[in-house]
């Protein structure tokens, strides 16, 4: 299994990234100050609670992980521009598994024009 930063680079290689001052891989995402309010949400998916591996592909899990958070933002009337992603993975995960999760997020990220900024 790769180290943390190698996994971050691998995972983010498939997702759109903004020209943010700091982004994925740093301890914190840094966003430029703007007017209005900033809405943040982090709903985690837990295997055995929110999905089961036999019933869902890793692409399905990636899709659902982003979709539930976009749904929370929509419920608040927010217009998302970015998203955060945190992963807790078993040691047995391969590079292909990590890429499958990211691939599942790609269509929603593109459709909603949101960019990964950290996690």
Phi, psi and omega in degrees: 000142179289165174283171184305311185288327174295319178295320178299313179299317179297311182298314184285348180296341182258358186242147179293141181230136180277166174278062181279154178303321176221145183218208183307134179107340176273168180292337184208144172281137178248121181248143177294147179291143179215172177282165176085201182247151179249122179259131177234141177216148175216091172265123179265149173257135181241125178299135181091346177246307183259344178198161173234139184300322179295329185270336185235138173283165177295328175296319176300317181295316177301315178300311182297320182301317178284320183299318182294327179284321175297324178296317178300318179293319178298322180297334179266001181077016181278153175248098186291144174240332186224166170215154176252151179219126175241135182236136169241110188243145174292152180302337182283354181297135178262171174303320180297323178296315179298316179295327178295320176298313179296320179299325178293332179278335186309307184300317179291321179299316179291313182301318183265002177054047176251146183240141178289125180243355179155195179165000000 
